[in-house]
Amino acid sequence: MRITSKTVFLGLPVFEFAVAEVGASPHLKGPACAWVAIGDLALSPFLAIGGLAFGTVSFGGLALGGLAIGGCAIGGLALGGCSIGVWAMGGLALGLQAAKGGLAASPGYALGGTAFGPQANTREAAAWFARAPFWMVPPGRIFLLFLPLALLPVLVRPREVKGKDRGITPR
């Protein structure tokens, strides 16, 4: 099923929802490409939500972007089971500047159950994380901040559109 808004901004639709039918191969539908893209494969310059999500803000099984949240997250600020980024937090966290998680590694600061790096589980690392605004939120509550966006595909169930209907048409 594919639903695309007729409203276009800078050459891209504002919203697109594209998922494969049950039993169909996900790649047959093609990606959802829009400012807000939701689908099996979501590509967006702003918000992408999907199994594979690529966008400035991305949520998905594999999320890549400036702010990436997912099972495997790769980006500037990465939050996930396996997270790789400039700042990373997760079960396995690999950060260029800082990493925090069960297994954390960084050439900068690292905190975690097992941490690797020049400033791994040191007072200086703990002080750096205490000063950085993002890291002040307890780990269990970070995901609560983004829960409404992560639940968007579940809460907003698109309906099948027949013909012309308020600016949204199926492809």
DAFENPE-V62110 format. One record per residue. RES is the residue in three letters. SS is DSSP state (hx for helix, st for strand, lp for the rest). PHI is phi in whole degrees, 0 to 359 (NA if undefined). D_FIRST is the distance of its C-alpha to the first C-alpha in Angstrom with 1 decimal. Layout:
# DAFENPE-V62110
RES,SS,PHI,D_FIRST / RES,SS,PHI,D_FIRST
This chain:
# DAFENPE-V62110
MET,lp,NA,0.0 / ARG,st,225,3.8 / ILE,st,233,6.8 / THR,st,232,10.2 / SER,st,284,13.6 / LYS,lp,283,16.1 / THR,lp,290,18.8 / VAL,st,241,19.9 / PHE,st,231,22.5 / LEU,lp,52,24.5 / GLY,lp,85,22.1 / LEU,st,240,18.9 / PRO,st,297,16.4 / VAL,lp,291,17.3 / PHE,st,220,13.9 / GLU,st,213,10.5 / PHE,st,238,7.7 / ALA,st,218,5.7 / VAL,lp,227,5.4 / ALA,lp,284,6.1 / GLU,lp,293,6.4 / VAL,lp,302,9.9 / GLY,lp,89,12.5 / ALA,lp,274,10.8 / SER,lp,285,12.3 / PRO,hx,301,10.7 / HIS,hx,288,12.5 / LEU,hx,290,10.9 / LYS,lp,282,7.8 / GLY,lp,84,10.6 / PRO,lp,282,11.5 / ALA,st,270,10.7 / CYS,st,238,14.0 / ALA,lp,193,15.5 / TRP,lp,296,18.3 / VAL,st,239,16.2 / ALA,st,247,13.4 / ILE,st,230,11.4 / GLY,st,174,9.5 / ASP,st,301,10.8 / LEU,st,235,12.9 / ALA,st,244,13.8 / LEU,st,238,16.5 / SER,lp,205,18.4 / PRO,lp,281,22.0 / PHE,lp,238,21.9 / LEU,st,236,19.5 / ALA,st,236,17.1 / ILE,st,228,15.6 / GLY,st,174,14.1 / GLY,st,301,15.3 / LEU,st,244,16.9 / ALA,st,238,17.7 / PHE,st,235,19.9 / GLY,lp,189,21.3 / THR,lp,304,24.5 / VAL,st,244,23.4 / SER,st,225,21.1 / PHE,st,235,20.1 / GLY,st,175,18.8 / GLY,st,301,20.0 / LEU,st,240,21.4 / ALA,st,244,21.9 / LEU,st,235,23.9 / GLY,st,167,25.3 / GLY,st,300,28.2 / LEU,st,244,27.3 / ALA,st,244,25.4 / ILE,st,232,24.8 / GLY,st,177,23.4 / GLY,st,301,24.5 / CYS,st,237,25.8 / ALA,st,243,26.4 / ILE,st,230,28.0 / GLY,st,173,29.1 / GLY,st,299,31.9 / LEU,st,246,31.6 / ALA,st,246,29.9 / LEU,st,233,29.4 / GLY,st,177,28.3 / GLY,st,302,29.5 / CYS,st,240,30.4 / SER,st,235,30.9 / ILE,st,228,32.3 / GLY,st,182,33.2 / VAL,st,297,36.0 / TRP,st,239,36.0 / ALA,st,231,34.5 / MET,st,219,34.3 / GLY,st,168,33.1 / GLY,st,302,34.3 / LEU,st,244,35.0 / ALA,st,239,35.6 / LEU,st,242,36.7 / GLY,st,241,37.6 / LEU,st,287,39.4 / GLN,st,254,41.2 / ALA,st,208,40.6 / ALA,st,218,39.0 / LYS,st,219,39.0 / GLY,st,169,38.0 / GLY,st,300,39.0 / LEU,st,237,39.8 / ALA,st,240,40.2 / ALA,st,221,41.5 / SER,st,198,42.2 / PRO,lp,286,44.9 / GLY,lp,254,45.3 / TYR,st,249,45.0 / ALA,st,220,43.7 / LEU,st,229,43.8 / GLY,st,168,42.7 / GLY,st,303,43.8 / THR,st,231,44.5 / ALA,st,230,44.7 / PHE,st,232,45.8 / GLY,lp,144,47.1 / PRO,lp,296,50.2 / GLN,st,241,49.4 / ALA,st,260,48.0 / ASN,lp,53,48.6 / THR,lp,254,51.5 / ARG,hx,297,52.7 / GLU,hx,296,51.8 / ALA,hx,295,48.2 / ALA,hx,298,48.1 / ALA,hx,293,49.6 / TRP,hx,297,47.0 / PHE,hx,295,44.1 / ALA,hx,292,46.0 / ARG,hx,277,46.3 / ALA,lp,287,42.8 / PRO,lp,302,40.8 / PHE,hx,296,37.5 / TRP,hx,283,39.3 / MET,hx,290,41.1 / VAL,lp,284,38.2 / PRO,lp,302,38.7 / PRO,hx,308,36.2 / GLY,hx,293,34.8 / ARG,hx,261,34.0 / ILE,hx,300,32.3 / PHE,hx,292,28.9 / LEU,hx,295,29.5 / LEU,hx,296,29.7 / PHE,hx,255,26.1 / LEU,hx,304,24.7 / PRO,hx,301,23.3 / LEU,hx,289,21.1 / ALA,hx,294,20.2 / LEU,lp,271,19.1 / LEU,hx,308,17.0 / PRO,hx,297,13.6 / VAL,hx,280,15.2 / LEU,hx,285,17.1 / VAL,lp,255,14.7 / ARG,lp,273,11.9 / PRO,lp,291,9.5 / ARG,lp,253,9.6 / GLU,lp,289,7.9 / VAL,lp,255,10.2 / LYS,lp,252,12.4 / GLY,lp,67,14.6 / LYS,lp,278,16.4 / ASP,lp,203,16.3 / ARG,lp,50,18.0 / GLY,lp,83,16.9 / ILE,st,240,13.1 / THR,st,227,11.2 / PRO,st,283,7.8 / ARG,lp,269,8.3
